[in-house]
Amino acid sequence: MNMKCETSIAATKADRTLDAIGLYCPVPILRTREEIEELEKGQVLEVLADDPAAEEDIVRWAKRTGNEVLSIEKKEGRLRILVKKG
C-alpha cells in the first residue's frame, strides 16, 4: 500500500474561500480584507489568485494587520494562500 502523508498545512481546511482568479491589483487584497472581516479569530481564509502582485500584497497586509499567512502554494501561475485571522 503506497500512501502519501499530507503535511498539516496542506491538510488545513479553510473556513472560507475567496476566488480572486482573473482579478488584478488592488482588487485581490481589497477582497481579502473584506472576507477576513467576516471570519472569527483563528479561522482560515483560502485565497485563490493569479495576479503576481497578490502574494506580496497579502503578505505585507497580513503583517500590518496582525493576521498570519500559513502557506503560499504556487502552481501553474496560480496562487493558493492560506491566511489565519489574528
C-alpha positions as CSV (number, residue, x, y, z in Angstrom):
1,M,0.0,0.0,0.0
2,N,1.6,3.3,-1.1
3,M,0.0,6.3,0.7
4,K,1.3,9.8,0.8
5,C,1.0,11.8,4.0
6,E,-0.1,15.3,3.8
7,T,1.6,18.0,5.9
8,S,-0.6,19.7,8.5
9,I,-0.5,22.9,6.3
10,A,-1.6,21.1,3.2
11,A,-4.3,19.4,5.2
12,T,-5.5,22.7,6.7
13,K,-9.1,23.2,5.8
14,A,-10.2,26.8,5.1
15,D,-13.2,28.1,6.8
16,R,-13.9,30.3,3.7
17,T,-12.6,30.6,0.2
18,L,-12.0,33.8,-1.9
19,D,-11.7,33.1,-5.6
20,A,-9.8,36.1,-7.0
21,I,-8.8,34.4,-10.2
22,G,-8.8,37.0,-13.0
23,L,-8.8,40.0,-10.6
24,Y,-5.9,42.3,-10.5
25,C,-4.3,44.8,-8.1
26,P,-5.7,46.2,-5.9
27,V,-8.9,44.0,-6.1
28,P,-7.5,40.7,-4.6
29,I,-6.2,42.5,-1.5
30,L,-9.3,44.6,-1.0
31,R,-11.5,41.4,-1.3
32,T,-9.2,39.6,1.1
33,R,-9.6,42.3,3.7
34,E,-13.4,42.2,3.3
35,E,-13.5,38.4,3.6
36,I,-11.3,38.2,6.6
37,E,-13.5,40.6,8.4
38,E,-16.3,38.1,8.2
39,L,-14.3,35.4,10.0
40,E,-13.8,34.8,13.7
41,K,-10.3,35.0,15.2
42,G,-8.4,31.8,14.4
43,Q,-10.4,30.9,11.3
44,V,-8.6,30.4,8.0
45,L,-9.3,32.2,4.6
46,E,-8.1,30.5,1.4
47,V,-7.3,33.0,-1.3
48,L,-7.0,31.8,-4.9
49,A,-5.4,34.3,-7.2
50,D,-3.4,34.6,-10.4
51,D,-2.3,38.2,-10.0
52,P,1.5,38.0,-9.3
53,A,1.3,41.1,-7.0
54,A,-1.3,39.3,-4.8
55,E,1.4,37.3,-2.9
56,E,3.4,40.3,-1.8
57,D,0.3,42.4,-1.2
58,I,-1.3,39.8,1.1
59,V,1.9,39.0,3.0
60,R,2.5,42.7,3.7
61,W,-1.1,43.3,4.6
62,A,-1.2,40.3,7.0
63,K,1.9,41.5,8.9
64,R,0.5,45.0,9.2
65,T,-3.0,43.8,10.4
66,G,-2.0,41.0,12.8
67,N,-3.1,38.2,10.6
68,E,-0.9,35.2,9.7
69,V,-0.1,33.7,6.3
70,L,0.0,30.0,7.0
71,S,1.1,28.9,3.5
72,I,1.6,30.0,-0.1
73,E,1.4,27.5,-2.9
74,K,2.3,28.4,-6.5
75,K,1.2,26.1,-9.3
76,E,0.8,26.8,-13.0
77,G,0.7,30.6,-12.5
78,R,-1.9,30.4,-9.7
79,L,-1.6,31.1,-6.0
80,R,-3.3,29.4,-3.1
81,I,-2.7,31.5,0.1
82,L,-4.0,30.4,3.5
83,V,-4.5,33.3,5.9
84,K,-5.4,32.8,9.6
85,K,-7.3,35.7,11.2
86,G,-5.4,37.2,14.1
